[in-house]
Amino acid sequence: MLVRTIRRLAEKAKEEAAAPTEPRRSASDRRHRESERDLQARRYVSGIGVLAFFVALLAGGAAGIALSSPAALVLGALAGIFLLFSLKVANQWERAVVLRFGRFTGLKGPGLFFLLPVVDQITQLVDQRVRVTDVSAESALTRDTVPVNVDAIVFWTVWDAQKSVLEVADYLDAVALSAQTALRETIGRHMLAEMITEREQLGKQLQTILDEKTNPWGITVQSVEIRDVKIPPDLEDAMSRQAQAERERQARIILGTAETEISARFVEAGDAYKDHPLALHLRAMNMLYEAIKEKGSMVIVPSSAVETMGLGGLTGMTALAKAGGPSAG
């Protein structure tokens, strides 16, 4: 039954994989995109540039009023526009990739720096902090052809902003898609049991594969963590029944082994009592005593057993002693 269930789910997974699907972005990828848009907006105008623009404009207006000359206002406005697009600021964790007439001139930042408008251009502000990208492999087949959904988290950082911008068109997509592809390849190399029990080892293998691919781009994958391994409900139910049957089989084997050991002990005890009937009688008397020593208990013993243990004379003597006790008094 389990094999049939696995085959049916595997065929379904192949059909879903063959069907055209639209790429879906993860939540972390959407957050990265929004952060990237906000980051790139500061390539053109910075807060210090806006401040310098208004200061120059006010200074030019004040000079024009004082000198009664509109030329001072015009000069102040031109100076403000120049400063607006010349003064740039990069945060401590950011690097600005600067091109001059289309050629790379260097990295700027962190802090305040100056550019020549039109001549110099910031192509991208790169965030060099550790980033987190969540990836998933839906309906990927394991080595034993079991369809699973695996969720993982990739921790990575840009250590060389120049390479990440000049050698990769979109390093965000490159990292996310590479991680998803590597995850699927790793799933196909492992059995389902290995993926469930050896998540840490699986994460280390993924980290090694991704780091080898992204290191030439100036990106380092620090670690990969497997969050969850999901299997289809039908397969989960079949595996649960199989595990239950396996446990029941092991329980019966354990009971049978215990019965075998008990019978072996009884055989050893019988061999010990075989040539010592007195010891057997003493053991029987001890068992009878253990049975009747509890208060209010009653044990019915067959006469044959009493004769075998030699208890008939002992019982009569006890009765005579109890009967002669009062008369003697």
N, C-alpha and C positions, 0 to 999 in steps of 0.2 A: 504494500500500500504506500509506504513512504517513497519507494522508487518511482511509482506511477505519479505520485503527487509532484515529485521533483521534476520529472520529465514534462508534465503538463505546465508547470510554472516556468520551466526553462524555455519551452516553445512560446509561451506568452511573452516572456521577456525579449526573446529574439524578434517577435513581431513588433513589439513596441519600439525596440531599438531601430528596426528597419523603417518604421514610419517616420516621415519628416516632422520634426518638432522645432518650435521657435526657441532660440536661446533665452534662458531666464537668468536674470541677475540675482545674486544672493543679496541679503540685507546688508552685509558688510561691504559688498561691491557698490551698492547704491550710496552708502554713507561715504565711501571713498570718492565717488564721483561728485557728490555735493561738496565735499571738502575741497576737492581739486578745483571745482568751478570758483569757489570763494577765493582759493589761493591764487588762481590765474588772473582774477579780476585786479589784484594788486600789482600785476606786471605793468599796467599802464599808468595808474595814478595811485600815489601813496598818501597817507594822511599828512605827512610832513610837507609833501608837495602842494597839497591843497592849502595848507596853512601859509606856506611861502607865497603862493599865488595871491591870497587875500592881503597879506602884509605888503607885497609889492604894489598891489592895486591901490590900497589905501595910501601908501607913501606917495605914489604917483599922483593920486587925486589931491592930497594935501599940498604937494609941491606945485601942482597946476593952479590951485586956488591961491597959494601964496605968491606965485610968480605971474598969475593971470595969463597962463599960457597952456593951451590944450596939449601941447607937445609933451609936457611932463606926464600928463595922464596917459597919453599913448605909450610913452616909453615905460611907464610903470606897468601898464597892461601887458606889453610885450615881454618885459622882464618876468612878470608873474607867470605868463604862459610858458616861458622857457624853464623856469624853476619847477613848474607843475609837472612837466614831463621829464625833468632831469634828476630830481631828487627821489631816490628810491630807498626803501627800507626792507631788510630781510630779518626775520626773527632768528633767534639763536639756533633753532633746529632746521633752518632753511638755507638752501643755496640757490643762487640765481645763475642760470646758464645764459651768458651774454654772447651775442653774435654781432660782429661789426661788418656791415655790408655782406651779410650772409656767411661769414667765416667765424669760427669759434675763436674767441679771444681770452676766455677764462671764466672762472666762477667768482661771483661777488657775494659778499655777506659773510657772516651775519652783521647786522647793524646798518648804519647809513652809508650810502655810496652814491656816486654821481655818474650819470650817463649823458652822452650827447644825443639829443633828440634826433630822430630820423636816421642818424648814422648808427647808433647802437640800439640793439633790440634785445629784450629779455624774452627768450623763447619759452622758458618754463621756470617756475619756482618749485624746487623739489623738497619735499618733506623727508628728512632723514631719520625720523623717529621709527621705532618698531611699530609695524602695522599688523593687523589681524585680518585674515581673509577666511571666510568659511566656505568650504566646497562640499559638494555632495555628488555621489555616484548613484544614480537611480537605476534599478533593475540591472545591475552589473552581475555577471556570472562568475562564481568562484571556480576554483580548479575542479571541484566535484559537481559542476553545473548546477549550482544552487543560486537562484536570483536573490540578491540582497540589495538593500539601500544603505549606504554608508555615508555618514556625516563626519567631516574632519575640519580642524582649524589649523591654519598655516600662519606661523609667526615669521615675518620677514622684514628686512630693512634695506634701504638703499645706501650702500657705503661709497659709491662713486657716482655722483650726480651726472658727471660728464658722459660716462658710458650709458647710463640708463636713458638719457635723452637723445644722444647722438646715434646710438646703435639700435635702439628699439623704438618703433613708432608709438606704441602705447604699452608701457610696461605694466600698467594695471591689468589690462586684458591678458597680457603675456603670462603674468604670474598666475592669475586665476585659471586660465585655460590649461596651462602646463600642470598645475596642481590637480585639476580634474582628470586630465589624461593619465598622469602618473598614478593617481588613485585607482583608476579603472585597471591599469596594467598590473598594479600590485594585487588587486582583488583577484584577477585571473590567475595569479601564480600561487595562491594560497587556498587551502581547504577552509571550509566554513568553521570547523572546530578551532583551527589556528587563528582565524580572525577574531573569534569570540574570546579566546583565552590568552592570546598574545598580542594585545593591542599596542603595548609599548614597543615591542619589537617591530611591529608593522609601521608604527609612526617613525621609528628611526630609519627604516628602509626608505620610506617616502621622503624624509628629510635629506638623505644622501642623494637620492635620484634628482630631486628638485634643485638642490644646491649645485650639483654638477651642471645642470642646464642653465641656471640663472646667474651663476658666478661670472661668466663672461659679460653679462649685461650690467655688472656693477651692483648686483643684488644678492644678498645672502639670506638663505632660508635658515632660520635659527632652530626651529623645531616644528614638528607636526604632531598634533594630538587627535586620536580617533575618539570622537564623542559618542557615537552610537552605531550599532550594526543592527539593522532591522530586517526581519525576514517576513515573507507573506503570512497572513493568518492561517491559511490552509496548511502550509508547511509547518508552521509553529504547532498547530494542533496535532499533526501527524507525528512530529518529533516528540511532543509531550506524551502521546500514547506509546511510542516506542520506548521512551525513557521509563515510563511506568511499567511496561512489560519487562524491560531489562531489570528493573529493581525487584520485581516480583520473582523473576527467575533467580536472581542472586539470593533473595530471601529463602527460597526453597532449597537452594544449594547449601546455604548455611545451616538450615534446619536438618537437612539430610546428613551433613557432616557432623552436626552435634549428635544425632541419633547414632551414627556409626561410632563415634567416640564413646558414647554412653554404653552401647552394647559391648564394646571392647573392654570397658572397665568392669561390666558385669561378668564377662567371661573370666577376667583376671580374678575377680572376687570369688566366683564359683570354683576356680582351680585352687584358691587358697583354702576354701572351706571343705573341699572334697575329701581330704584325708584327715579332717579334724572335726568330727561331728559334735564334740563338746563345745567347740568355738561357735559352731552354727547354732546350738541350743542357747548359748549365752547371748548371741546376737538377737535371736528371736525373743528371748525374755526382755532384753533391753528395748527392743522395738515395742513390745507390749506395754512395758512400763512407761515409755515415752507417750504412748497413746492414751493411757488412763490416768496420767498424773495430773491432768488439768481438772479443776474442780467442776463437778457436775457432768463429766463426760461418761459415756457408757460404750463399751466395746463388746460385741458379741463374737466370741471365738469358737470355731467348730471344735467338736470333741476330738476329732482326728489331730488337729493342731495341738490341742492340750496334751494328748498322749504322746505326740512326737516330741514335744518339749519337756515331757516328764513332769507336767504340772499337776497331774491328778492327785498324786500323793501329797504334794505340797498344799493343794487346796483343801484336802481332807484334814490334814494336820492343822491347818489354820482354823478350820471350822470347829475341830475338837477343842482347840485352845480357847476359842471364843466361848464355846458352850461350857467347858469345865471351869472357866474363870469364875462365874457367879457361885457355882456349887461349892467350889473350894473355899470361897469366902464364907 
